[in-house]
């Protein structure tokens, strides 16, 4: 019974955290109050649900409990402005929607992504408030100390409060100036779900990928003609379509070339391909050239186009990465391009490209090197690269896959 309740609380945290925080933020207008009250509501659930049973509607129970906790906190804070306090305590109904769409969680995203905040602060705050990641998990993602990350998030919330940043989706004319930050954080929330790094979590967090897609659809509804919005949605759909085939029954990552394509979600693939084709048609008709998300979506369209991995048009993938490198000459993009180059020009050419990159602290860099070294028969060097990749991998399924490949080198007796 206790295990079932624990599972229910875990599910509720994953599915309801952002909804509860967003609802409380709208009601009380304070992210600190909302986050603390939500955390207290879940703590109360841990205490009461094993005794009283899981409520029929966990989200509503958590939101109501969180509101009561927030009211208790406001009553304790005698220094708070009396009018503000009175309004918060008596305010039972949500205000009229402000901005271009009425969605609590999208409002929360735009608040966390306000241009008054630094780029790193926007991402960290959104991962905490919308994604529900813990401070230690976010700190690991940013490769910084937990204390420093906690301070960064605290300062971001304080700045929102001090600057009286409104809790709403911007007006339609203000959307373009806020869009880049929102797309960036939605992509990062999706990636955290697609390749989860949190301690003790499943290797794939479907709740985060689903929420990122839901929010991306809302942004696309707001700005259907924006190429990058369409590109990001297509990228998410084409990636999400492969989720069921990505992890084996034993919890090991299954690489793209080994996945059962019959397990892919064909409806999501067709939708993603249609969005990519719409952008290609817009560019051909004289529209602006594709941006980062459109190019990444096109890469994924190529990967999901063939009936078999052997049908992949790697030359087209390299050509798309050539364009992407010109837009985003980052080492990570160069690494992904080199992996594609290996399929066209051979592993030796790709290894020469990869060895130039300053990515020693990035697990995918060492994983790619290990695979290329394995293909070149340099098993001793490949083993060392696998060791480094496993040590740096934050995802359990990926670490399991890399460990198996390293073990195959040993069993093969390579030197």
HUKA-V362444 format. One record per backbone hydrogen bond with DSSP energy under -0.5 kcal/mol. CO is the residue of the C=O (numbers start at 1). NH is the residue of the N-H. Records with the same first field share a line. If there is no record, write none. Layout:
BEGIN
CO->NH / NH
END
This chain:
BEGIN
1->5
2->6
3->7
4->8
5->9
6->10
7->11
8->12
9->13
10->14
11->15
12->16
13->17
16->20
17->21
18->22
19->23
20->24
21->25
22->26
23->27
24->28
25->29
30->34
31->35
32->36
33->37
34->38
35->39
36->40
37->41
38->42
39->43
40->44
41->45
42->46
43->47
44->48
45->49
48->51 / 52
49->53
57->61
58->62
59->63
60->64
61->65
62->66
63->67
64->68
65->69
66->70
67->71
68->72
69->73
70->74
71->75
72->76
73->77
76->78
77->80
81->85
82->86
83->87
84->88
85->89
86->90
87->91
90->92
98->169
101->103
103->107
104->108
105->109
106->110
107->111
108->112
109->113
111->114
114->117
118->122
119->123
120->124
121->125
122->126
123->127
124->128
125->129
126->130 / 131
127->133
128->132
134->138
135->139
136->140
137->141
138->142
139->143 / 144
145->149
146->150
147->151
148->152
149->153
150->154
151->155
152->156
153->157
154->158
155->159
156->160
157->161
158->162
159->163
160->165
161->164
166->168
170->100
171->174 / 175
172->175
174->178
175->178 / 179
176->179 / 180
178->182
179->183
180->184
181->185
182->186
183->187
184->188
185->189
186->190
187->191
188->192
189->193
190->194
191->195
193->196 / 205
198->201
203->196
204->206
205->208 / 209
206->210
207->211
208->212
209->213
210->214
211->215
212->216
213->217
214->218
215->219
216->220
217->221
218->222
219->223
223->226
225->227
226->230
227->231
228->232
229->233
230->234
231->235
232->236
233->237
234->238
235->239
236->240
237->241
239->242
240->243
241->265
242->245
243->246
246->254
248->251
252->248
253->255
255->258 / 259
256->259
259->261
260->263
261->264
264->266
265->269
266->270
267->271
268->272
269->273
270->274
271->275
272->276
273->277
274->278
275->279
276->280
277->281
278->282
279->283
280->284
281->285
282->287
283->286
291->295
292->296
293->297
294->298
295->299
296->300
297->301
298->302
299->303
300->304
302->305 / 306
308->311
309->312
312->314
313->317
314->318
315->319
316->320
317->321
318->322
319->323
320->324
321->325
322->326
323->327
324->328
328->330
330->334
331->335
332->336
333->337
334->338
335->339
336->340
337->341
338->342
339->343
340->343 / 344
341->344 / 345 / 346
342->346
346->350
347->351
348->352
349->353
350->354
351->355
353->356
354->357
357->359
359->362
361->363
362->365 / 366
363->367
364->368
365->369
366->370
367->371
368->372
369->373
370->374
371->375
372->376
373->378
374->377
377->379
378->382
379->383
380->384
381->385
382->386
383->387
384->388
385->389
386->390
387->391
388->392
389->393
395->399
396->400
397->253 / 401
398->402
399->403
400->404
401->405
402->406
403->407
404->408
405->409
406->410
407->411
408->412
409->413 / 414
410->413
END
